[in-house]
Amino acid sequence: MSDKLQIKVNDNGSLRVSGDIELVDGEGNAYTTKRIFSLCRCGHSSTKPFCDGTHKKIGFESKPRV
C-alpha cells in the first residue's frame, strides 16, 4: 500500500513533500529522496531542487492561501 502524496506550502519557506513519489529532472533522471523532503521555493538554495534553509537567511516571504 502506498502513502498518499501530500505537498504542503510552508509559510515563508519550502514545499514539504511526503508520501509515495518519484522526483525526476528534465531528462527523466530520478533523484534519490526520502519519504519526506523539502523543495526550494525561494530560488536561492545551493542544493536545488531541494531546500537548504537559505530562505530564512534572505528573508523570503510568501504565504499563499487556497
mmCIF file as Biopython writes it, N, C-alpha, C and O atoms, coordinates in Angstrom:
data_model
#
loop_
_atom_site.group_PDB
_atom_site.id
_atom_site.type_symbol
_atom_site.label_atom_id
_atom_site.label_alt_id
_atom_site.label_comp_id
_atom_site.label_asym_id
_atom_site.label_entity_id
_atom_site.label_seq_id
_atom_site.pdbx_PDB_ins_code
_atom_site.Cartn_x
_atom_site.Cartn_y
_atom_site.Cartn_z
_atom_site.occupancy
_atom_site.B_iso_or_equiv
_atom_site.auth_seq_id
_atom_site.auth_asym_id
_atom_site.pdbx_PDB_model_num
ATOM 1   N N  . MET A ? 1  ? 0.836  -1.179 0.000   1.0 0.0 1  A 1 
ATOM 2   C CA . MET A ? 1  ? 0.000  0.000  0.000   1.0 0.0 1  A 1 
ATOM 3   C C  . MET A ? 1  ? 0.881  1.242  0.000   1.0 0.0 1  A 1 
ATOM 4   O O  . MET A ? 1  ? 1.832  1.327  0.777   1.0 0.0 1  A 1 
ATOM 5   N N  . SER A ? 2  ? 0.579  2.189  -0.850  1.0 0.0 2  A 1 
ATOM 6   C CA . SER A ? 2  ? 1.397  3.393  -0.923  1.0 0.0 2  A 1 
ATOM 7   C C  . SER A ? 2  ? 0.803  4.503  -0.064  1.0 0.0 2  A 1 
ATOM 8   O O  . SER A ? 2  ? -0.399 4.540  0.198   1.0 0.0 2  A 1 
ATOM 9   N N  . ASP A ? 3  ? 1.682  5.403  0.366   1.0 0.0 3  A 1 
ATOM 10  C CA . ASP A ? 3  ? 1.252  6.554  1.145   1.0 0.0 3  A 1 
ATOM 11  C C  . ASP A ? 3  ? 0.656  7.591  0.214   1.0 0.0 3  A 1 
ATOM 12  O O  . ASP A ? 3  ? 1.117  7.762  -0.914  1.0 0.0 3  A 1 
ATOM 13  N N  . LYS A ? 4  ? -0.371 8.283  0.691   1.0 0.0 4  A 1 
ATOM 14  C CA . LYS A ? 4  ? -0.967 9.364  -0.077  1.0 0.0 4  A 1 
ATOM 15  C C  . LYS A ? 4  ? 0.037  10.509 -0.184  1.0 0.0 4  A 1 
ATOM 16  O O  . LYS A ? 4  ? 0.640  10.907 0.812   1.0 0.0 4  A 1 
ATOM 17  N N  . LEU A ? 5  ? 0.209  11.026 -1.371  1.0 0.0 5  A 1 
ATOM 18  C CA . LEU A ? 5  ? 1.122  12.138 -1.600  1.0 0.0 5  A 1 
ATOM 19  C C  . LEU A ? 5  ? 0.536  13.414 -1.019  1.0 0.0 5  A 1 
ATOM 20  O O  . LEU A ? 5  ? -0.645 13.705 -1.207  1.0 0.0 5  A 1 
ATOM 21  N N  . GLN A ? 6  ? 1.372  14.182 -0.307  1.0 0.0 6  A 1 
ATOM 22  C CA . GLN A ? 6  ? 0.972  15.491 0.189   1.0 0.0 6  A 1 
ATOM 23  C C  . GLN A ? 6  ? 2.099  16.477 -0.072  1.0 0.0 6  A 1 
ATOM 24  O O  . GLN A ? 6  ? 3.266  16.184 0.190   1.0 0.0 6  A 1 
ATOM 25  N N  . ILE A ? 7  ? 1.745  17.644 -0.588  1.0 0.0 7  A 1 
ATOM 26  C CA . ILE A ? 7  ? 2.698  18.737 -0.758  1.0 0.0 7  A 1 
ATOM 27  C C  . ILE A ? 7  ? 2.157  19.913 0.036   1.0 0.0 7  A 1 
ATOM 28  O O  . ILE A ? 7  ? 1.097  20.455 -0.277  1.0 0.0 7  A 1 
ATOM 29  N N  . LYS A ? 8  ? 2.896  20.300 1.067   1.0 0.0 8  A 1 
ATOM 30  C CA . LYS A ? 8  ? 2.476  21.405 1.930   1.0 0.0 8  A 1 
ATOM 31  C C  . LYS A ? 8  ? 3.308  22.635 1.590   1.0 0.0 8  A 1 
ATOM 32  O O  . LYS A ? 8  ? 4.537  22.572 1.554   1.0 0.0 8  A 1 
ATOM 33  N N  . VAL A ? 9  ? 2.630  23.755 1.341   1.0 0.0 9  A 1 
ATOM 34  C CA . VAL A ? 9  ? 3.308  25.020 1.086   1.0 0.0 9  A 1 
ATOM 35  C C  . VAL A ? 9  ? 3.547  25.679 2.438   1.0 0.0 9  A 1 
ATOM 36  O O  . VAL A ? 9  ? 2.618  26.208 3.048   1.0 0.0 9  A 1 
ATOM 37  N N  . ASN A ? 10 ? 4.786  25.648 2.902   1.0 0.0 10 A 1 
ATOM 38  C CA . ASN A ? 10 ? 5.124  26.249 4.195   1.0 0.0 10 A 1 
ATOM 39  C C  . ASN A ? 10 ? 5.203  27.765 4.069   1.0 0.0 10 A 1 
ATOM 40  O O  . ASN A ? 10 ? 5.796  28.287 3.125   1.0 0.0 10 A 1 
ATOM 41  N N  . ASP A ? 11 ? 4.601  28.471 5.029   1.0 0.0 11 A 1 
ATOM 42  C CA . ASP A ? 11 ? 4.686  29.925 5.041   1.0 0.0 11 A 1 
ATOM 43  C C  . ASP A ? 11 ? 6.140  30.353 5.049   1.0 0.0 11 A 1 
ATOM 44  O O  . ASP A ? 11 ? 6.933  29.882 5.864   1.0 0.0 11 A 1 
ATOM 45  N N  . ASN A ? 12 ? 6.486  31.249 4.136   1.0 0.0 12 A 1 
ATOM 46  C CA . ASN A ? 12 ? 7.838  31.812 4.049   1.0 0.0 12 A 1 
ATOM 47  C C  . ASN A ? 12 ? 8.927  30.753 3.917   1.0 0.0 12 A 1 
ATOM 48  O O  . ASN A ? 12 ? 10.067 30.979 4.324   1.0 0.0 12 A 1 
ATOM 49  N N  . GLY A ? 13 ? 8.582  29.603 3.354   1.0 0.0 13 A 1 
ATOM 50  C CA . GLY A ? 13 ? 9.563  28.527 3.273   1.0 0.0 13 A 1 
ATOM 51  C C  . GLY A ? 13 ? 9.348  27.588 2.108   1.0 0.0 13 A 1 
ATOM 52  O O  . GLY A ? 13 ? 8.872  27.972 1.040   1.0 0.0 13 A 1 
ATOM 53  N N  . SER A ? 14 ? 9.710  26.360 2.350   1.0 0.0 14 A 1 
ATOM 54  C CA . SER A ? 14 ? 9.787  25.339 1.305   1.0 0.0 14 A 1 
ATOM 55  C C  . SER A ? 14 ? 8.445  24.691 0.987   1.0 0.0 14 A 1 
ATOM 56  O O  . SER A ? 14 ? 7.420  24.982 1.604   1.0 0.0 14 A 1 
ATOM 57  N N  . LEU A ? 15 ? 8.495  23.803 0.000   1.0 0.0 15 A 1 
ATOM 58  C CA . LEU A ? 15 ? 7.399  22.886 -0.282  1.0 0.0 15 A 1 
ATOM 59  C C  . LEU A ? 15 ? 7.760  21.577 0.401   1.0 0.0 15 A 1 
ATOM 60  O O  . LEU A ? 15 ? 8.759  20.953 0.040   1.0 0.0 15 A 1 
ATOM 61  N N  . ARG A ? 16 ? 6.976  21.150 1.372   1.0 0.0 16 A 1 
ATOM 62  C CA . ARG A ? 16 ? 7.240  19.923 2.125   1.0 0.0 16 A 1 
ATOM 63  C C  . ARG A ? 16 ? 6.505  18.786 1.437   1.0 0.0 16 A 1 
ATOM 64  O O  . ARG A ? 16 ? 5.276  18.786 1.370   1.0 0.0 16 A 1 
ATOM 65  N N  . VAL A ? 17 ? 7.254  17.816 0.926   1.0 0.0 17 A 1 
ATOM 66  C CA . VAL A ? 17 ? 6.692  16.710 0.163   1.0 0.0 17 A 1 
ATOM 67  C C  . VAL A ? 17 ? 6.746  15.444 1.007   1.0 0.0 17 A 1 
ATOM 68  O O  . VAL A ? 17 ? 7.791  15.100 1.561   1.0 0.0 17 A 1 
ATOM 69  N N  . SER A ? 18 ? 5.615  14.753 1.100   1.0 0.0 18 A 1 
ATOM 70  C CA . SER A ? 18 ? 5.599  13.477 1.819   1.0 0.0 18 A 1 
ATOM 71  C C  . SER A ? 18 ? 4.704  12.495 1.073   1.0 0.0 18 A 1 
ATOM 72  O O  . SER A ? 18 ? 3.729  12.875 0.425   1.0 0.0 18 A 1 
ATOM 73  N N  . GLY A ? 19 ? 5.060  11.240 1.184   1.0 0.0 19 A 1 
ATOM 74  C CA . GLY A ? 19 ? 4.290  10.201 0.525   1.0 0.0 19 A 1 
ATOM 75  C C  . GLY A ? 19 ? 5.089  9.500  -0.555  1.0 0.0 19 A 1 
ATOM 76  O O  . GLY A ? 19 ? 6.299  9.686  -0.687  1.0 0.0 19 A 1 
ATOM 77  N N  . ASP A ? 20 ? 4.385  8.696  -1.318  1.0 0.0 20 A 1 
ATOM 78  C CA . ASP A ? 20 ? 4.997  7.876  -2.360  1.0 0.0 20 A 1 
ATOM 79  C C  . ASP A ? 20 ? 5.111  8.693  -3.646  1.0 0.0 20 A 1 
ATOM 80  O O  . ASP A ? 20 ? 4.118  8.899  -4.343  1.0 0.0 20 A 1 
ATOM 81  N N  . ILE A ? 21 ? 6.316  9.153  -3.958  1.0 0.0 21 A 1 
ATOM 82  C CA . ILE A ? 21 ? 6.523  9.996  -5.134  1.0 0.0 21 A 1 
ATOM 83  C C  . ILE A ? 21 ? 7.909  9.735  -5.719  1.0 0.0 21 A 1 
ATOM 84  O O  . ILE A ? 21 ? 8.855  9.419  -4.996  1.0 0.0 21 A 1 
ATOM 85  N N  . GLU A ? 22 ? 8.009  9.871  -7.025  1.0 0.0 22 A 1 
ATOM 86  C CA . GLU A ? 22 ? 9.310  9.833  -7.687  1.0 0.0 22 A 1 
ATOM 87  C C  . GLU A ? 22 ? 9.560  11.223 -8.250  1.0 0.0 22 A 1 
ATOM 88  O O  . GLU A ? 22 ? 8.737  11.746 -9.001  1.0 0.0 22 A 1 
ATOM 89  N N  . LEU A ? 23 ? 10.679 11.821 -7.898  1.0 0.0 23 A 1 
ATOM 90  C CA . LEU A ? 23 ? 11.063 13.146 -8.376  1.0 0.0 23 A 1 
ATOM 91  C C  . LEU A ? 23 ? 12.098 12.966 -9.474  1.0 0.0 23 A 1 
ATOM 92  O O  . LEU A ? 23 ? 13.148 12.363 -9.252  1.0 0.0 23 A 1 
ATOM 93  N N  . VAL A ? 24 ? 11.801 13.495 -10.670 1.0 0.0 24 A 1 
ATOM 94  C CA . VAL A ? 24 ? 12.716 13.346 -11.800 1.0 0.0 24 A 1 
ATOM 95  C C  . VAL A ? 24 ? 13.099 14.715 -12.361 1.0 0.0 24 A 1 
ATOM 96  O O  . VAL A ? 24 ? 12.343 15.679 -12.247 1.0 0.0 24 A 1 
ATOM 97  N N  . ASP A ? 25 ? 14.293 14.784 -12.971 1.0 0.0 25 A 1 
ATOM 98  C CA . ASP A ? 25 ? 14.751 16.030 -13.582 1.0 0.0 25 A 1 
ATOM 99  C C  . ASP A ? 25 ? 14.210 16.142 -15.008 1.0 0.0 25 A 1 
ATOM 100 O O  . ASP A ? 25 ? 13.442 15.291 -15.458 1.0 0.0 25 A 1 
ATOM 101 N N  . GLY A ? 26 ? 14.614 17.195 -15.709 1.0 0.0 26 A 1 
ATOM 102 C CA . GLY A ? 26 ? 14.127 17.456 -17.058 1.0 0.0 26 A 1 
ATOM 103 C C  . GLY A ? 26 ? 14.473 16.393 -18.081 1.0 0.0 26 A 1 
ATOM 104 O O  . GLY A ? 26 ? 13.852 16.325 -19.142 1.0 0.0 26 A 1 
ATOM 105 N N  . GLU A ? 27 ? 15.458 15.561 -17.775 1.0 0.0 27 A 1 
ATOM 106 C CA . GLU A ? 27 ? 15.849 14.480 -18.682 1.0 0.0 27 A 1 
ATOM 107 C C  . GLU A ? 27 ? 15.279 13.136 -18.252 1.0 0.0 27 A 1 
ATOM 108 O O  . GLU A ? 27 ? 15.558 12.114 -18.878 1.0 0.0 27 A 1 
ATOM 109 N N  . GLY A ? 28 ? 14.479 13.132 -17.182 1.0 0.0 28 A 1 
ATOM 110 C CA . GLY A ? 28 ? 13.860 11.901 -16.714 1.0 0.0 28 A 1 
ATOM 111 C C  . GLY A ? 28 ? 14.681 11.117 -15.714 1.0 0.0 28 A 1 
ATOM 112 O O  . GLY A ? 28 ? 14.306 10.000 -15.358 1.0 0.0 28 A 1 
ATOM 113 N N  . ASN A ? 29 ? 15.803 11.675 -15.246 1.0 0.0 29 A 1 
ATOM 114 C CA . ASN A ? 29 ? 16.638 11.003 -14.248 1.0 0.0 29 A 1 
ATOM 115 C C  . ASN A ? 29 ? 16.027 11.184 -12.864 1.0 0.0 29 A 1 
ATOM 116 O O  . ASN A ? 29 ? 15.653 12.294 -12.485 1.0 0.0 29 A 1 
ATOM 117 N N  . ALA A ? 30 ? 15.927 10.098 -12.116 1.0 0.0 30 A 1 
ATOM 118 C CA . ALA A ? 30 ? 15.298 10.145 -10.797 1.0 0.0 30 A 1 
ATOM 119 C C  . ALA A ? 30 ? 16.279 10.608 -9.725  1.0 0.0 30 A 1 
ATOM 120 O O  . ALA A ? 30 ? 17.420 10.150 -9.661  1.0 0.0 30 A 1 
ATOM 121 N N  . TYR A ? 31 ? 15.808 11.525 -8.886  1.0 0.0 31 A 1 
ATOM 122 C CA . TYR A ? 31 ? 16.572 11.940 -7.709  1.0 0.0 31 A 1 
ATOM 123 C C  . TYR A ? 31 ? 16.393 10.892 -6.619  1.0 0.0 31 A 1 
ATOM 124 O O  . TYR A ? 31 ? 15.363 10.222 -6.559  1.0 0.0 31 A 1 
ATOM 125 N N  . THR A ? 32 ? 17.391 10.753 -5.764  1.0 0.0 32 A 1 
ATOM 126 C CA . THR A ? 32 ? 17.257 9.918  -4.578  1.0 0.0 32 A 1 
ATOM 127 C C  . THR A ? 32 ? 16.590 10.773 -3.508  1.0 0.0 32 A 1 
ATOM 128 O O  . THR A ? 32 ? 17.102 11.832 -3.145  1.0 0.0 32 A 1 
ATOM 129 N N  . THR A ? 33 ? 15.461 10.318 -3.010  1.0 0.0 33 A 1 
ATOM 130 C CA . THR A ? 33 ? 14.732 11.070 -1.989  1.0 0.0 33 A 1 
ATOM 131 C C  . THR A ? 33 ? 14.351 10.157 -0.837  1.0 0.0 33 A 1 
ATOM 132 O O  . THR A ? 33 ? 14.411 8.932  -0.936  1.0 0.0 33 A 1 
ATOM 133 N N  . LYS A ? 34 ? 13.959 10.789 0.252   1.0 0.0 34 A 1 
ATOM 134 C CA . LYS A ? 34 ? 13.399 10.071 1.398   1.0 0.0 34 A 1 
ATOM 135 C C  . LYS A ? 34 ? 11.885 10.170 1.292   1.0 0.0 34 A 1 
ATOM 136 O O  . LYS A ? 34 ? 11.366 10.794 0.367   1.0 0.0 34 A 1 
ATOM 137 N N  . ARG A ? 35 ? 11.176 9.560  2.232   1.0 0.0 35 A 1 
ATOM 138 C CA . ARG A ? 35 ? 9.716  9.614  2.216   1.0 0.0 35 A 1 
ATOM 139 C C  . ARG A ? 35 ? 9.203  11.031 2.451   1.0 0.0 35 A 1 
ATOM 140 O O  . ARG A ? 35 ? 8.126  11.392 1.977   1.0 0.0 35 A 1 
ATOM 141 N N  . ILE A ? 36 ? 9.977  11.835 3.185   1.0 0.0 36 A 1 
ATOM 142 C CA . ILE A ? 36 ? 9.637  13.233 3.427   1.0 0.0 36 A 1 
ATOM 143 C C  . ILE A ? 36 ? 10.849 14.084 3.057   1.0 0.0 36 A 1 
ATOM 144 O O  . ILE A ? 36 ? 11.958 13.829 3.526   1.0 0.0 36 A 1 
ATOM 145 N N  . PHE A ? 37 ? 10.636 15.090 2.218   1.0 0.0 37 A 1 
ATOM 146 C CA . PHE A ? 37 ? 11.717 16.003 1.841   1.0 0.0 37 A 1 
ATOM 147 C C  . PHE A ? 37 ? 11.124 17.360 1.500   1.0 0.0 37 A 1 
ATOM 148 O O  . PHE A ? 37 ? 9.910  17.497 1.348   1.0 0.0 37 A 1 
ATOM 149 N N  . SER A ? 38 ? 11.993 18.368 1.379   1.0 0.0 38 A 1 
ATOM 150 C CA . SER A ? 38 ? 11.541 19.730 1.090   1.0 0.0 38 A 1 
ATOM 151 C C  . SER A ? 38 ? 12.170 20.241 -0.194  1.0 0.0 38 A 1 
ATOM 152 O O  . SER A ? 38 ? 13.357 20.037 -0.451  1.0 0.0 38 A 1 
ATOM 153 N N  . LEU A ? 39 ? 11.353 20.907 -0.993  1.0 0.0 39 A 1 
ATOM 154 C CA . LEU A ? 39 ? 11.813 21.512 -2.237  1.0 0.0 39 A 1 
ATOM 155 C C  . LEU A ? 39 ? 11.932 23.020 -2.060  1.0 0.0 39 A 1 
ATOM 156 O O  . LEU A ? 39 ? 11.117 23.646 -1.382  1.0 0.0 39 A 1 
ATOM 157 N N  . CYS A ? 40 ? 12.956 23.589 -2.677  1.0 0.0 40 A 1 
ATOM 158 C CA . CYS A ? 40 ? 13.206 25.030 -2.604  1.0 0.0 40 A 1 
ATOM 159 C C  . CYS A ? 40 ? 12.084 25.796 -3.296  1.0 0.0 40 A 1 
ATOM 160 O O  . CYS A ? 40 ? 11.616 25.417 -4.369  1.0 0.0 40 A 1 
ATOM 161 N N  . ARG A ? 41 ? 11.668 26.876 -2.658  1.0 0.0 41 A 1 
ATOM 162 C CA . ARG A ? 41 ? 10.669 27.765 -3.243  1.0 0.0 41 A 1 
ATOM 163 C C  . ARG A ? 41 ? 11.212 29.179 -3.424  1.0 0.0 41 A 1 
ATOM 164 O O  . ARG A ? 41 ? 10.645 29.973 -4.174  1.0 0.0 41 A 1 
ATOM 165 N N  . CYS A ? 42 ? 12.305 29.491 -2.740  1.0 0.0 42 A 1 
ATOM 166 C CA . CYS A ? 42 ? 12.848 30.855 -2.802  1.0 0.0 42 A 1 
ATOM 167 C C  . CYS A ? 42 ? 13.783 31.054 -3.993  1.0 0.0 42 A 1 
ATOM 168 O O  . CYS A ? 42 ? 14.025 32.186 -4.411  1.0 0.0 42 A 1 
ATOM 169 N N  . GLY A ? 43 ? 14.310 29.953 -4.540  1.0 0.0 43 A 1 
ATOM 170 C CA . GLY A ? 43 ? 15.205 30.040 -5.684  1.0 0.0 43 A 1 
ATOM 171 C C  . GLY A ? 43 ? 16.672 30.251 -5.347  1.0 0.0 43 A 1 
ATOM 172 O O  . GLY A ? 43 ? 17.494 30.406 -6.250  1.0 0.0 43 A 1 
ATOM 173 N N  . HIS A ? 44 ? 17.018 30.261 -4.055  1.0 0.0 44 A 1 
ATOM 174 C CA . HIS A ? 44 ? 18.396 30.554 -3.659  1.0 0.0 44 A 1 
ATOM 175 C C  . HIS A ? 44 ? 19.135 29.382 -3.003  1.0 0.0 44 A 1 
ATOM 176 O O  . HIS A ? 44 ? 20.270 29.551 -2.557  1.0 0.0 44 A 1 
ATOM 177 N N  . SER A ? 45 ? 18.529 28.224 -2.938  1.0 0.0 45 A 1 
ATOM 178 C CA . SER A ? 45 ? 19.166 27.060 -2.325  1.0 0.0 45 A 1 
ATOM 179 C C  . SER A ? 45 ? 20.414 26.645 -3.101  1.0 0.0 45 A 1 
ATOM 180 O O  . SER A ? 45 ? 20.440 26.711 -4.330  1.0 0.0 45 A 1 
ATOM 181 N N  . SER A ? 46 ? 21.436 26.223 -2.384  1.0 0.0 46 A 1 
ATOM 182 C CA . SER A ? 46 ? 22.642 25.709 -3.048  1.0 0.0 46 A 1 
ATOM 183 C C  . SER A ? 46 ? 22.503 24.219 -3.345  1.0 0.0 46 A 1 
ATOM 184 O O  . SER A ? 46 ? 23.409 23.613 -3.917  1.0 0.0 46 A 1 
ATOM 185 N N  . THR A ? 47 ? 21.373 23.626 -2.959  1.0 0.0 47 A 1 
ATOM 186 C CA . THR A ? 47 ? 21.129 22.200 -3.205  1.0 0.0 47 A 1 
ATOM 187 C C  . THR A ? 47 ? 19.853 21.993 -4.031  1.0 0.0 47 A 1 
ATOM 188 O O  . THR A ? 47 ? 19.160 20.990 -3.862  1.0 0.0 47 A 1 
ATOM 189 N N  . LYS A ? 48 ? 19.545 22.943 -4.926  1.0 0.0 48 A 1 
ATOM 190 C CA . LYS A ? 48 ? 18.333 22.841 -5.750  1.0 0.0 48 A 1 
ATOM 191 C C  . LYS A ? 48 ? 18.254 21.487 -6.430  1.0 0.0 48 A 1 
ATOM 192 O O  . LYS A ? 48 ? 19.282 20.970 -6.870  1.0 0.0 48 A 1 
ATOM 193 N N  . PRO A ? 49 ? 17.095 20.904 -6.532  1.0 0.0 49 A 1 
ATOM 194 C CA . PRO A ? 49 ? 15.790 21.469 -6.230  1.0 0.0 49 A 1 
ATOM 195 C C  . PRO A ? 49 ? 15.405 21.382 -4.758  1.0 0.0 49 A 1 
ATOM 196 O O  . PRO A ? 49 ? 14.301 21.776 -4.383  1.0 0.0 49 A 1 
ATOM 197 N N  . PHE A ? 50 ? 16.297 20.874 -3.928  1.0 0.0 50 A 1 
ATOM 198 C CA . PHE A ? 50 ? 15.976 20.691 -2.514  1.0 0.0 50 A 1 
ATOM 199 C C  . PHE A ? 50 ? 16.239 21.959 -1.707  1.0 0.0 50 A 1 
ATOM 200 O O  . PHE A ? 50 ? 17.094 22.769 -2.063  1.0 0.0 50 A 1 
ATOM 201 N N  . CYS A ? 51 ? 15.503 22.116 -0.634  1.0 0.0 51 A 1 
ATOM 202 C CA . CYS A ? 51 ? 15.653 23.264 0.256   1.0 0.0 51 A 1 
ATOM 203 C C  . CYS A ? 51 ? 16.855 23.056 1.174   1.0 0.0 51 A 1 
ATOM 204 O O  . CYS A ? 51 ? 17.067 21.962 1.698   1.0 0.0 51 A 1 
ATOM 205 N N  . ASP A ? 52 ? 17.641 24.122 1.364   1.0 0.0 52 A 1 
ATOM 206 C CA . ASP A ? 52 ? 18.762 24.065 2.310   1.0 0.0 52 A 1 
ATOM 207 C C  . ASP A ? 52 ? 18.608 25.095 3.434   1.0 0.0 52 A 1 
ATOM 208 O O  . ASP A ? 52 ? 19.538 25.313 4.210   1.0 0.0 52 A 1 
ATOM 209 N N  . GLY A ? 53 ? 17.437 25.722 3.518   1.0 0.0 53 A 1 
ATOM 210 C CA . GLY A ? 53 ? 17.171 26.687 4.582   1.0 0.0 53 A 1 
ATOM 211 C C  . GLY A ? 53 ? 17.578 28.115 4.264   1.0 0.0 53 A 1 
ATOM 212 O O  . GLY A ? 53 ? 17.428 28.996 5.110   1.0 0.0 53 A 1 
ATOM 213 N N  . THR A ? 54 ? 18.089 28.366 3.064   1.0 0.0 54 A 1 
ATOM 214 C CA . THR A ? 54 ? 18.534 29.710 2.702   1.0 0.0 54 A 1 
ATOM 215 C C  . THR A ? 54 ? 17.408 30.734 2.798   1.0 0.0 54 A 1 
ATOM 216 O O  . THR A ? 54 ? 17.670 31.911 3.047   1.0 0.0 54 A 1 
ATOM 217 N N  . HIS A ? 55 ? 16.157 30.307 2.606   1.0 0.0 55 A 1 
ATOM 218 C CA . HIS A ? 55 ? 15.026 31.240 2.669   1.0 0.0 55 A 1 
ATOM 219 C C  . HIS A ? 55 ? 14.991 32.007 3.990   1.0 0.0 55 A 1 
ATOM 220 O O  . HIS A ? 55 ? 14.542 33.152 4.032   1.0 0.0 55 A 1 
ATOM 221 N N  . LYS A ? 56 ? 15.461 31.382 5.060   1.0 0.0 56 A 1 
ATOM 222 C CA . LYS A ? 56 ? 15.496 32.049 6.372   1.0 0.0 56 A 1 
ATOM 223 C C  . LYS A ? 56 ? 16.523 33.176 6.385   1.0 0.0 56 A 1 
ATOM 224 O O  . LYS A ? 56 ? 16.295 34.227 6.984   1.0 0.0 56 A 1 
ATOM 225 N N  . LYS A ? 57 ? 17.651 32.953 5.722   1.0 0.0 57 A 1 
ATOM 226 C CA . LYS A ? 57 ? 18.738 33.940 5.710   1.0 0.0 57 A 1 
ATOM 227 C C  . LYS A ? 57 ? 18.426 35.147 4.826   1.0 0.0 57 A 1 
ATOM 228 O O  . LYS A ? 57 ? 18.870 36.258 5.113   1.0 0.0 57 A 1 
ATOM 229 N N  . ILE A ? 58 ? 17.663 34.932 3.755   1.0 0.0 58 A 1 
ATOM 230 C CA . ILE A ? 58 ? 17.410 36.020 2.807   1.0 0.0 58 A 1 
ATOM 231 C C  . ILE A ? 58 ? 16.085 36.736 3.054   1.0 0.0 58 A 1 
ATOM 232 O O  . ILE A ? 58 ? 15.764 37.706 2.368   1.0 0.0 58 A 1 
ATOM 233 N N  . GLY A ? 59 ? 15.321 36.263 4.028   1.0 0.0 59 A 1 
ATOM 234 C CA . GLY A ? 59 ? 14.048 36.906 4.350   1.0 0.0 59 A 1 
ATOM 235 C C  . GLY A ? 59 ? 12.946 36.643 3.339   1.0 0.0 59 A 1 
ATOM 236 O O  . GLY A ? 59 ? 12.098 37.504 3.102   1.0 0.0 59 A 1 
ATOM 237 N N  . PHE A ? 60 ? 12.954 35.456 2.742   1.0 0.0 60 A 1 
ATOM 238 C CA . PHE A ? 60 ? 11.916 35.080 1.778   1.0 0.0 60 A 1 
ATOM 239 C C  . PHE A ? 60 ? 10.546 35.158 2.434   1.0 0.0 60 A 1 
ATOM 240 O O  . PHE A ? 60 ? 10.350 34.650 3.538   1.0 0.0 60 A 1 
ATOM 241 N N  . GLU A ? 61 ? 9.594  35.798 1.749   1.0 0.0 61 A 1 
ATOM 242 C CA . GLU A ? 61 ? 8.237  35.904 2.278   1.0 0.0 61 A 1 
ATOM 243 C C  . GLU A ? 61 ? 7.223  35.504 1.228   1.0 0.0 61 A 1 
ATOM 244 O O  . GLU A ? 61 ? 7.214  36.043 0.121   1.0 0.0 61 A 1 
ATOM 245 N N  . SER A ? 62 ? 6.373  34.560 1.576   1.0 0.0 62 A 1 
ATOM 246 C CA . SER A ? 62 ? 5.276  34.130 0.715   1.0 0.0 62 A 1 
ATOM 247 C C  . SER A ? 62 ? 4.350  33.268 1.552   1.0 0.0 62 A 1 
ATOM 248 O O  . SER A ? 62 ? 4.778  32.278 2.146   1.0 0.0 62 A 1 
ATOM 249 N N  . LYS A ? 63 ? 3.077  33.646 1.599   1.0 0.0 63 A 1 
ATOM 250 C CA . LYS A ? 63 ? 2.081  32.901 2.363   1.0 0.0 63 A 1 
ATOM 251 C C  . LYS A ? 63 ? 0.832  32.693 1.505   1.0 0.0 63 A 1 
ATOM 252 O O  . LYS A ? 63 ? -0.226 33.246 1.805   1.0 0.0 63 A 1 
ATOM 253 N N  . PRO A ? 64 ? 0.953  31.893 0.431   1.0 0.0 64 A 1 
ATOM 254 C CA . PRO A ? 64 ? -0.223 31.691 -0.424  1.0 0.0 64 A 1 
ATOM 255 C C  . PRO A ? 64 ? -1.319 30.919 0.304   1.0 0.0 64 A 1 
ATOM 256 O O  . PRO A ? 64 ? -1.042 30.057 1.139   1.0 0.0 64 A 1 
ATOM 257 N N  . ARG A ? 65 ? -2.557 31.240 -0.023  1.0 0.0 65 A 1 
ATOM 258 C CA . ARG A ? 65 ? -3.710 30.556 0.556   1.0 0.0 65 A 1 
ATOM 259 C C  . ARG A ? 65 ? -4.615 30.071 -0.569  1.0 0.0 65 A 1 
ATOM 260 O O  . ARG A ? 65 ? -4.678 30.668 -1.644  1.0 0.0 65 A 1 
ATOM 261 N N  . VAL A ? 66 ? -5.304 28.987 -0.296  1.0 0.0 66 A 1 
ATOM 262 C CA . VAL A ? 66 ? -6.239 28.426 -1.269  1.0 0.0 66 A 1 
ATOM 263 C C  . VAL A ? 66 ? -7.487 29.288 -1.303  1.0 0.0 66 A 1 
ATOM 264 O O  . VAL A ? 66 ? -8.416 28.999 -2.058  1.0 0.0 66 A 1 
#
